[in-house]
Amino acid sequence: MNKLFLIISLGISTIIFSSERPEWIESPYSVCDIKTEVCGVGESYGRMSAEVAAKKSLASYFETKISGITKSSKEMTQLSDGEGIISGESKQFVDNEISEAVDQSLEGVVIDKVYEDKESIFVLARLDKQKMARELRTEINKLDEQIIALNDEGSRSSFYKLIKISAIRDGLAKRYQFVSDMKLAPKISFSEIKQKQTQYLKKGVTLYIDFDEKEKYEDLFHGLSGLLLEMNYRIVENKAQKVDQRIKVTLKVKPQEMNVRGFEKNKFILEVNSHTDDGVKKGGTQFETISIGRSLKQSYQDAFVKIMDHLKSNITDLNID
């Protein structure tokens, strides 16, 4: 059979027009060194979308290979049922942070080969393992510094920040192990974290959240409750029950002048204070934000995201214990 080849070299990538598809389309490691590279192939109707597909293929291969390295990340990110390590929401946060760090490492991907026929464009993406290992090690070192600092602080809130960062660090360490064949021991082991969490559980600190408008702002009530439960505080529902501290929540709404028809502007003023059962104030946090929407409900939905971000960052100001 006669074969027609047209090869055009552009920079570091080679575009091939041929009557027969090259072997690397089905078997990328026929042209890649599995010891030093991670490779992926993408297919699409356009060059840019084919490159995106190649990077996704590369990432998928990468994640599949690292899934069996250790069980520690599964332990670190198990769903919380009162005895677990972190909640489902925090697990999502951890996964997002890991993905963001890996995506940053994938910026070093090189598009090495391009093949085009009448139906599609195919591209071969290569990632140098050593380069990715260096970038991952840099990120892991930064996280280790944060873990040590949080552990030295010694507070409950610092400890639960440490858990999330340790889970992110653990996920990146698995990926580092895959590309470098080297293990990076954690600064604080899973068993140490579990032991410390058990100590907080045994303290059994009880809280009552006093929020007169909790039915109107149900998502805010559950959002704050979730943050406190994640830190292993025990929340009671009976207002008359004796507790260690009471968390008083108020959310005021002040309409603002708005000259655009069909929209309204509102200022949301949040105040959260903690008191002992006999009325002694322990701590508190305040937050204001202005949001615009077609209705009060819509502007509140925008404000709610900002309010929760504030609470996540400033929950320590309640000085519960």
N, C-alpha and C positions, 0 to 999 in steps of 0.2 A: 504494500500500500504506500502510495506517495504521501508524504507529510509536508505540510506548509508551516514554516515558522517565521515569525517576525519578532525580533527582540529589540526593545528600546530601553536604554539605560538612562535613568533620571536620578542623579544624586546617588543615594544609597539603596534605592529600590529599583527593581527591574520589572518592566511591564512586558508580558509575553502574549502575543497573539498566535494561536496555534489551532490546528484542526483536531488536536488531541489534548485532553486535559492532563496537566502534569501530576505526578504521583503525590506531591505534597498536599494536594487538596483533600485527599482521603487519608493520607498518612503524613501529618506534618513532621513527625520525628524521623522521617526518611531523609530530611535535610537539616534537622536540628539536632543538637547534642543534648540529650536528656540530662546529662550530668551537670551541664553549665547553664542551660536555658529552659525557660517555660515558653511553649509556643501554642498558638491558636490560629484557626482559619475562620474567616468571615466571608459570607456571601450576601450580595445584594444587587440591586439594579444600578446603584450609584457608588462611586468611589468612597465618599465620606461615610455613607451608611454601611458599606462593607467593612471599613476600618473599625467602626463602632461595634459591629457584629463580631469582628475578630477579637477585640479586647474583651467582649463579654464571654466569648468562647474560652479565651485564655483564663479569665477569672473563674469561670465555671470549673475548668480542669484543675486549677489551683486549689479551689475550695474542696473539691472532691478528694484530692490527694491528702489534704491536711486533716480531713474529718476523722481519720482513724489514728492519728498520732498519739493523742492522750485523751483521757476522760476528764481532766481537770476543769476544762471550760464548761462542760455540761454540769459539773458540780457547782461551779461558781455562778452559773446563770440559771439554776433551777427555779421554777416558779415558787413563790412564797405561799405557804398555807399556814403561816404562823410559826413554822419551824424551819422554813427554807432560808435561803440566803438573800435573794432579792426578788422583787415583784416582777410581774409580766411587763409592766410599763418600763421598769428599769432595765429589764432584759432587752427591750426594744431600743432603749437609749444606748446600751452597751453595743448591741449589734450595729447600730448606726455609726457609732464612733469607730468601731473596728473597720467597717466598710469604707468610711471616709479616709482612714489612714492607709488602707490597702489601695484605694483608688488613687491616692496621692503617689504611692509607690509605682502604680501602673502608668504614671505619666512618663516613665522611662522606657515605655514600649517602643520598639522600632518596627516600622512596616518594611519588611525585607523583600517580599515578592508580591507581584500583582499579575493575575491572569484574567484575561477578558475574552469571552466568546459572544456569540449572538444572544445568549440567554441571560448571562449574569457576569458580574465582576467578582473575583475571588482575591482575597489578600491574606498574606501570611504575616502574623505578628510575632515578634520575638521579644523576650524579656530576659536580661542577663541576671542570673540568680545572685551573683556577688553584689551587684549594684543594688538590687532590692534588699538584700540582707543588710547592707550598710544603712539604708534609709530606715528600715524597720528597727535596727539597733538604736539609731538616734532617737526615734520615737519612744522606744522602750526605756531608754535611759532617762528621758524627761518624766515619764510616768513613775519610774522608781524614785526619783527625787520627790515627787508629790506624795507618794505612798509613805516614805520615811517621815516627811514633814507632818502629815496627817496623823501618823501613829504617835509621833512625839507630842502632839497636842493633847491626846488622851481623852477627848470628850466623846460623848455618844454620837453627836452629829458628825464629828470628824471621822469617827469609825465607819459610819455608813457611807460617807463619801469615799473612804478608803476601799470599801467593798466594791463599789462601782468601778473605780479606777483599777483595782486589782483584776477585775473581770476583763476589762479592756486590755490590760497588760498581758493577761493570760492568753487571750485570743491572738494578740500580735506575736507572742512568744511561740505559739504553735506554728504560725506562718514563717517566723524566723527559722525555726527548726527545720522546716521543709526545705527552705532555700539554702541553708548553710550546713545542715547535718549536725548542728550544735544545740544543746539544750541550755536555756537560761533559767537558772533556779529563781523562784520568786523571792522578793525581799521578806514577805510574810506568807507563810504557808496557809493552805486551805484549812488545815486542822487548827492552826492558831486562830484564824478568823472565826471558825465555828465555835471554838472554845470561848472566845470573847463574846460572841453573840449570845451564847448560852448564859453567860454571866448577866447580861442585860435582861434576858428573859426572866431570870430568877429574881431580879429586883422587883418585877411586877408593878411598875409605876402606872397608876391608873389616872385617866383623864376624862373630863366631861367637856364636850364642845358646846358652848352656849351660843347659839346662833338663831336669833328670833326669826330670821327670814330664810331658814334652811330649806323650806319647801319651795320658795320662790327661786332661790339660787342653789338648787339641789346639787348641781355639778361642782360648785365651789365647796360645799359642805363635804361631798365625797372626795374631792381632790385633796383638801386639807387632811381629812381623815386618813386617806391613803398614805400621805407622807408620814404621818405619825405612826400608823400601823407598821409601815416599812421599817421604822426605827425601833420596833418592838415595844412601843407603849401600848397599854391596854385601854381601850376606849369603852366607857359605859354609856348606856342610853338613858338610864334613870337619873333625872336631875337631882332627886332627893338623896341619892346614894352618896356616901362619903367617898371622896377621891383625894388623890395626892395634889392634883392641880386642876383648875378650871380654865379653859381656853375661851375667852370672850371674843366673838367675831362681830364686827359691824361693817356693813357696806352701804355707803350713802351714794345717791345719784343726784347730781346737780346739772340740769339742762343748761347748755351754753348757746350763745347766739349763733345762728346759722342762717345764711342768706341764700342758700341753694334750695330750690323747691324740691320736695320729695326726699330730703335727707334731714337728719337731726344729729346734733352733736351733744354728747353727754360727758360729764366728768364723773369718774368713779373713784370714790375715796374709801380705801380699805384700812381697817385698823384691827389688829389681832393682838390681844394681851393675855398673858398668863398670870394667874393668881393662885395662891395656896387656898385650901378649903376655908380658911378663916379670913380670907380677904387681903393677904399680903401680896403685893405685886412682885412678880419675879422677872418679867421681861416683856418685850413687845416689839411689834414692827408695824410701820405705816407705809402706805403706798398710794399714789395718785396717778391716774392716767386718763387721757381724753381720747374718746373713740367716736367715729362717725359711722352712721348706718342709715338705712331707710326706715328703721324703727328702733325703739329702745332695745328690743330683743336682739336685733342684729348688731347694734353698737356694743351691747354687753358681750356678745360672742367674741368680738375682737378684743375687748378688754379682759375677758376671762383668761385668754392665753397669756397676756402680759402679767396678770395677777398671779397665775400659777408659776410663771418663771421667777417672779419676785419671791414667792413663798419658798420655792425650791432653793433659792440662793440665800435666803435670810431666815430660814426656820430656826437657826441657832440662836437668833436674837430673843427667842422666847425663854431661854435659860431654864428649861424644864428641869434638867438635872446635869 
